[in-house]
Amino acid sequence: MRVEFFRHSLGEEEKRALLEALEGVFLTTGPANAEFERRFSEYLGVPHTVTVNSCTAALHLGLLALGIKPGDEVITTPMSFIATSNAVLHAGGIPKFVDVEPETGLINPNLIESAITPKTKGIIPVHLYGQMADMRAIREIADKHGLFVLEDSAHAIEATRDGIKPGQKGDMAAFSFYATKVITCGEGGAITTHSPAQDDLLRKLRLHGMSAGAADRYAGVYRHWDMELLGWKYNLTNFQAAMLIPQLPKMEAWRARREEICQRYEQAFSKAGIGFPKVVPGSKSSRHLFTIWVEDRDRVLSELGKRGVGVAVNYRAIHLRKYYAERFGYRPGMFPVAERIGNMTISLPLYPSLTDEEVDYVIDCVLKVVG
């Protein structure tokens, strides 16, 4: 049997939405973007959403809109995809890592205050694998020290913790619609904010710093535009946004199926003594990824691959990647919990169309290989 690591759930509704958008006037950012932004904001309970072409772009622009200057420090976690800390570098800042919780892999709030210096301007918590970081604690620390909070919510849309959704406690939150995410248009992202002024700034920053995009200039009477600041080419197309809209009502059903699969994984692996990140009691995970922690990880990866089980690694600790180690002098032992997880973690297949037979096969292969 071959069980792919991921298969998307796009179907006829998404195809129709895409074709309708292609038959319209706008291929670039247009009315579908505005409609998706409105609906996404309603779902999250936040005032403003701005679509962009990736979560990386969302993080970059969010940092700029929050006032990052060259040399400013931003506290974040080494247990994430490199885009999180790369965005800080792109904005001219310096990422400052703190270690993670051993049970969840989430940024450890108890370590944040000791990492704050006079150069610290903000915190980027990462909602890992679909589970939210402790936003109440992080918000309290940020307010105490006058710091901003930019949530990296690439893994979490449907999540809640302490009655809070992504984007509600942070000043901004960045989301991903990459190929393997819970809703997708192949490549894409969004950023939310509570501030009308920041919403306006983000819209200008995502499109060269222009005062009006194509949909504004060509809808009705032509409008001249000006370049008000230096921006980037980070906008999302109209047809990509159109593909996202019909996925929004399906998210909860898709998440429920992923939850069922995760419960089966957890039951089987708990009995076998195989470790995995724990979901905080009372919280709701988006269940974006299911990872296990095993010794001799690379052997297990290879053996699962030979048996037709698609696997991935999410993630090896950022601070030990070549660029970060050479530029900042990071070395093994500096963030031991993240390093331990990074050396043991394997991501297993997890998506709504995964059949019970495929889940059983994955479980059987893991139990045999891990032994």
C-alpha positions in Angstrom: 0.0 0.0 0.0 1.1 3.6 -0.7 -0.2 6.2 1.7 0.7 9.7 0.5 1.9 12.2 3.1 -0.8 14.7 2.0 -3.7 14.9 -0.4 -5.7 18.1 -0.8 -9.5 18.2 -0.5 -10.3 20.5 -3.3 -13.3 19.5 -5.3 -16.1 20.7 -7.7 -16.9 23.8 -5.7 -13.4 25.1 -5.8 -13.2 24.3 -9.5 -16.4 26.3 -10.2 -15.1 29.2 -8.1 -11.8 29.2 -10.0 -13.6 29.1 -13.4 -16.0 31.9 -12.4 -13.1 34.0 -11.4 -11.2 33.3 -14.6 -14.3 34.4 -16.6 -14.4 37.7 -14.7 -12.4 40.9 -15.3 -9.7 40.6 -12.6 -7.0 38.0 -12.5 -4.9 40.0 -10.1 -6.2 41.1 -6.7 -9.9 41.8 -7.0 -13.4 41.3 -5.6 -12.8 37.7 -4.5 -10.0 38.9 -2.3 -12.3 41.4 -0.6 -15.0 38.7 -0.1 -12.6 36.2 1.4 -11.0 38.9 3.6 -14.5 39.8 5.0 -15.5 36.1 5.6 -12.1 35.2 7.2 -12.4 38.1 9.5 -15.9 37.1 10.5 -14.8 33.5 11.2 -11.9 34.6 13.4 -13.7 37.5 15.1 -11.1 40.1 14.1 -11.8 43.4 12.4 -9.4 43.3 9.4 -7.8 40.7 7.1 -5.3 41.4 4.3 -4.5 38.7 1.8 -1.0 38.2 0.6 0.9 35.6 -1.5 2.4 33.7 1.4 2.6 33.5 5.2 6.2 34.5 4.9 5.1 37.8 3.2 2.4 38.2 6.0 5.1 37.9 8.7 7.5 40.3 6.9 4.9 43.0 6.3 3.5 42.6 9.8 6.9 43.2 11.3 7.3 46.3 9.1 3.9 47.6 9.9 4.6 47.1 13.6 7.7 49.3 13.3 10.7 46.9 13.3 13.9 48.8 12.6 17.4 47.4 11.8 18.9 45.8 14.9 15.7 45.4 16.8 15.2 42.0 18.5 12.2 39.8 18.2 11.7 36.8 20.5 10.5 33.6 18.8 11.0 29.8 18.9 13.5 27.6 17.2 10.9 24.9 16.7 9.2 26.2 13.6 9.7 26.5 9.9 12.6 28.8 8.9 10.2 31.3 7.5 9.3 32.5 11.0 12.8 33.8 11.9 13.7 34.5 8.3 11.0 37.2 8.2 12.6 38.9 11.1 15.9 39.0 9.2 14.1 40.3 6.0 12.6 43.1 8.1 16.1 44.1 9.4 15.6 42.7 12.9 17.4 40.0 14.8 15.5 36.8 15.9 16.2 35.8 19.5 15.2 32.3 20.3 13.9 30.8 23.5 13.3 27.1 24.1 10.0 25.3 23.9 7.8 23.3 26.3 8.8 19.6 26.4 5.2 18.3 26.3 3.9 20.4 23.4 6.8 21.9 21.4 5.3 25.3 21.8 7.3 28.4 22.9 7.8 28.3 26.6 6.3 31.6 28.1 8.3 31.0 31.3 11.5 31.7 29.3 10.5 34.8 27.5 11.1 37.5 30.1 14.7 36.4 30.7 15.3 36.9 26.9 14.1 40.5 26.9 16.7 43.2 26.4 16.5 47.0 25.7 16.5 46.0 22.0 13.5 43.7 22.2 10.5 45.1 20.3 8.2 42.1 20.0 7.3 38.4 20.3 6.4 35.9 17.5 4.7 32.9 19.1 4.2 30.0 16.8 1.0 28.0 17.0 2.7 24.6 16.3 1.0 21.6 14.6 -2.4 23.3 15.0 -2.2 24.1 18.7 -2.1 27.6 20.0 0.6 28.9 22.2 -0.4 30.3 25.6 -1.6 33.7 24.3 -2.9 34.9 27.7 0.5 34.5 29.3 2.3 35.9 26.2 0.0 38.9 26.0 0.5 39.7 29.6 4.3 39.6 29.2 4.1 41.8 26.1 2.0 44.4 27.8 4.2 44.5 30.8 7.3 45.3 28.7 5.6 47.3 25.9 6.1 44.7 23.2 4.0 43.8 20.2 2.8 40.3 19.5 2.7 38.9 16.0 1.2 35.4 15.9 2.6 32.8 13.4 -0.7 31.0 12.8 0.4 29.1 9.7 -0.7 25.8 11.3 -3.8 27.0 13.1 -7.1 28.6 11.8 -9.8 26.6 13.7 -7.9 26.4 17.0 -9.0 27.9 20.3 -7.3 28.1 23.7 -8.7 29.6 26.8 -11.7 30.7 24.7 -9.3 32.7 22.4 -9.0 32.3 18.6 -5.8 33.1 16.6 -5.5 36.8 16.0 -7.7 37.9 18.9 -4.9 38.5 21.5 -2.0 39.3 19.2 -1.6 42.7 17.5 -1.5 40.8 14.3 -1.6 37.2 13.1 -0.2 35.6 10.0 -1.8 32.6 8.2 -0.8 30.2 5.4 -2.7 28.8 2.5 0.2 26.8 1.2 -0.4 23.5 -0.6 -0.6 21.3 2.6 -2.5 23.7 4.8 -6.0 23.2 6.1 -7.4 25.5 3.4 -5.2 26.1 0.3 -4.9 27.8 -3.0 -1.4 26.3 -3.7 0.4 29.4 -2.4 -1.1 32.2 -0.3 -1.4 33.8 3.0 -3.2 36.5 5.0 -2.5 38.8 8.0 -5.1 40.1 10.5 -5.0 43.3 12.5 -7.2 45.2 14.9 -6.1 48.6 13.6 -7.7 50.4 10.7 -4.5 52.4 10.2 -2.4 49.2 10.1 -4.9 47.6 7.7 -4.4 50.5 5.3 -0.7 50.3 5.7 -0.5 46.6 5.0 -2.6 47.0 1.8 -0.1 49.5 0.6 2.9 47.5 1.6 1.7 44.4 -0.2 1.6 46.2 -3.5 4.6 48.5 -4.1 3.4 51.1 -1.7 0.7 52.3 -4.1 -2.3 54.2 -3.0 -4.7 52.2 -5.1 -4.6 48.7 -6.6 -6.0 47.6 -9.9 -9.5 46.9 -8.6 -9.6 50.4 -7.1 -8.2 52.1 -10.3 -10.4 50.4 -12.8 -13.7 50.0 -11.1 -15.8 52.8 -12.5 -14.1 56.1 -13.1 -10.3 55.8 -13.4 -8.3 56.9 -10.4 -4.8 58.1 -10.5 -2.5 56.4 -8.0 0.6 57.6 -6.1 3.5 55.7 -4.5 3.3 56.7 -0.9 6.0 54.4 0.5 8.4 51.6 -0.5 6.4 48.4 -0.7 6.7 44.9 -2.1 4.9 42.7 -4.7 3.1 40.5 -2.2 -0.5 40.5 -3.3 -2.7 37.4 -3.8 -4.5 36.9 -7.1 -8.3 37.1 -7.4 -8.6 33.5 -8.6 -6.6 32.1 -5.7 -8.9 34.0 -3.3 -11.9 32.6 -5.1 -10.7 29.1 -4.5 -10.4 29.8 -0.8 -13.9 31.0 -0.3 -15.8 27.7 -0.7 -13.4 26.0 1.7 -14.2 28.2 4.7 -17.6 26.4 5.5 -15.8 23.0 5.2 -13.0 23.7 7.7 -14.8 22.4 10.8 -15.9 19.1 9.2 -12.4 18.6 7.8 -10.9 19.3 11.2 -13.3 16.8 12.8 -12.1 14.1 10.5 -8.5 14.9 11.3 -9.4 14.8 15.0 -10.7 11.3 14.6 -7.5 10.2 12.9 -5.4 11.8 15.6 -7.3 10.1 18.3 -6.6 6.7 16.6 -3.0 7.5 16.3 -2.7 8.6 19.9 -4.5 5.6 21.3 -2.3 3.2 19.3 1.0 5.0 20.0 0.3 5.6 23.7 -0.1 1.8 24.2 3.2 1.3 22.5 5.1 3.9 24.4 5.7 6.1 21.4 5.8 9.8 22.3 4.0 12.7 20.6 3.1 16.3 21.4 0.2 16.6 23.9 -2.8 18.8 23.3 -3.4 21.2 26.2 -6.5 20.1 28.2 -9.5 22.3 27.3 -8.0 23.6 24.1 -9.0 22.8 20.5 -6.2 22.0 18.1 -6.6 22.6 14.4 -4.8 19.2 14.1 -2.7 20.4 11.1 0.1 17.9 11.7 0.5 14.7 13.7 4.1 14.1 14.8 5.7 11.3 16.7 9.0 11.4 18.6 11.3 8.4 18.1 14.9 7.4 18.7 17.0 6.6 15.6 14.7 8.9 13.7 16.4 8.7 10.3 16.3 4.9 10.3 12.6 5.1 11.0 12.0 7.6 8.3 13.8 5.4 5.8 11.9 2.2 6.8 8.5 3.9 6.7 9.3 5.2 3.2 10.2 1.7 2.1 6.8 0.6 3.2 5.0 3.3 1.2 4.2 5.6 4.1 4.7 9.3 3.2 6.5 11.1 6.0 8.1 14.5 6.7 10.1 16.2 9.4 8.5 19.2 11.2 11.0 20.5 12.2 14.7 20.4 12.9 15.6 23.2 15.2 16.2 26.5 13.3 19.2 27.6 15.3 21.3 24.7 14.1 20.7 25.2 10.4 23.9 26.2 8.7 23.1 29.8 8.1 22.0 30.6 11.6 24.8 28.6 13.2 27.4 30.4 11.2 25.9 33.9 11.4 24.9 33.9 15.1 27.3 31.3 16.6 24.5 29.0 17.7 25.7 25.5 18.8 24.2 22.3 20.1 23.0 22.5 23.7 21.7 26.1 23.6 18.0 25.1 23.3 18.0 21.5 24.4 14.2 20.8 24.3 13.9 22.1 20.7 17.0 20.1 19.7 15.6 16.9 21.2 12.3 17.3 19.4 14.1 18.3 16.2 16.2 15.1 16.4 13.2 12.8 17.1 10.2 14.2 15.2 8.4 12.5 12.3 5.2 13.8 10.7 2.7 11.1 9.6 -0.1 11.3 7.0 -3.0 13.4 8.2 -5.8 14.7 6.0 -9.6 14.4 5.7 -9.6 11.9 2.8 -7.3 9.5 4.6 -9.3 6.2 4.9 -9.6 4.0 8.0 -7.7 1.3 6.1 -4.8 3.7 5.4 -4.8 4.9 9.0 -4.5 1.3 10.1 -1.7 0.7 7.7 0.3 3.7 8.9 -0.2 2.6 12.5 0.9 -1.0 11.8 4.0 0.2 9.9 5.0 2.6 12.7 4.6 -0.1 15.4 6.6 -2.6 13.4 9.4 -0.2 12.4 9.8 1.5 15.8 9.5 -1.9 17.5 
